[in-house]
């Protein structure tokens, strides 16, 4: 199965929104600390930034690798 960069980016954005809701509840109920929620959200935002960078540079990367875009 192939999942396009667009689809991966959409999924990470969906997951970020879902996590935001879940982490808010977990912090309020003291099941996790705010610092843990922030750290985990930052890691997922980094995933999103990496995928978006790859998307912006996809043509150049494929050309470098010798693959068709």
N, C-alpha and C positions, 0 to 999 in steps of 0.2 A: 504494500500500500504506500502510495506517495502522498504526502501532505505538503501542499505548497507553502511558501513563505507567508503569503497573505493569510492562509488558513491558520498557520502557527501563530502569527501575530494576533489575529482575531481571538484565538483561544487564550493566549496569555492575557489579553485585555479583559476577556470575560472572567478569567480566573482571578485577576487582580481585583475586579469589582466584587466578586463573590467573597474573596478573602477579606476585603475591607469590611464587609458586613459581619462576617464571622468573627474576625479579630476584635471588632468593637464590642461585640457581645461577650467574648471571652475575657477581655480586659475588664469590663464592667463587673462580671461575675468573679473576677480574680482567679480565673483558671490559667491565664498567662499574664506576664508582665507586659506593660506597654513597650518596653525596650525590646522584648522578644518579638512582638508583633511588628514593630518598626523594622527590625533587622530582617525578618522574613519578607516583609513587603519590599524592602530595598533590594533584596536578592532577586525577587521576581521582576522588579523594575529593571534590574540589570539584564535579565534574560530578554526582556522586551527591547531594551536599547541595543543589545547585540543583534537580535533578529532584524530590527529596523535598519541597523547599519549594513547588515548583509543584503537586505533588500535594496538599499540605496546604491550599493556597489556590485550588485549581482552581475551586471553586464561585464564589468571589468574583471571580476573574479572568474567568470566563465571563460572570458577571452584568455586570461592568464593560464587557466587550466587546459585550454584548447577544446573546450566543450561548446556545443551550440547553446545559445541563450534561450 
